[in-house]
Amino acid sequence: MIFRHLAAFLLAFLVWSWHLPAIALSQYAPPPSYSNAELRGRDFSGQNLQVAEFSNTNLTTANFANANLRGAVFSASVMTETNLQNANLSSAMMDQVTFKRASLKDAILADAILFRSTFAETDITGADFSDALLDRAQVKKLCEKASGVNPTTGTATRDSLGCS
């Protein structure tokens, strides 16, 4: 008797769950991927690009102002004169990125990974680097020019970098 109930339960469960993966897959949209692309001058301002992938991409003069880039991947990309002003880059993977004359003004980089990235002539006024992972040498250079308070988080750039 117990085996009959158990078998009936298992059969009902299998019938009920048979269509679940199709429903879940039909609602899943993979994140956008722009890896290994030439995106010079593209306008992504104000867009929701959460967990998008931009690995090894030329983003020279691209505009990401006010964009939601939480969890996005920018590994080994070039960001010369790229506008990231007021962008949310929380938990972004930004290792080995070349920032040159870029604007990170008022950007949120909390919990971002920035190992081996360079920041030549980059504006970090009001940027929030709270709990971001940076090389010690990077922090030292960034502290030399750190100023301002992030208008969204209320965190001072110098405090978020741990400057003395």
Buried (B, 14 or more C-beta within 10 A) or exposed (E): EEEEEEEEEEEEEEEEEEEEEEEEEEEEEEEBEBBEBEBBEBBBBEBEBBBBBBBBBBBBBBBBBBBBBBBBBBBBBBBBBBBBBBBBBBBBBBBBBBBBBBBBBBBBBBBBBBBBBBBEEBBBBBBBBBEBBBEEEBBEBBBEEBEBBBEEBEBBBBBBBEBE
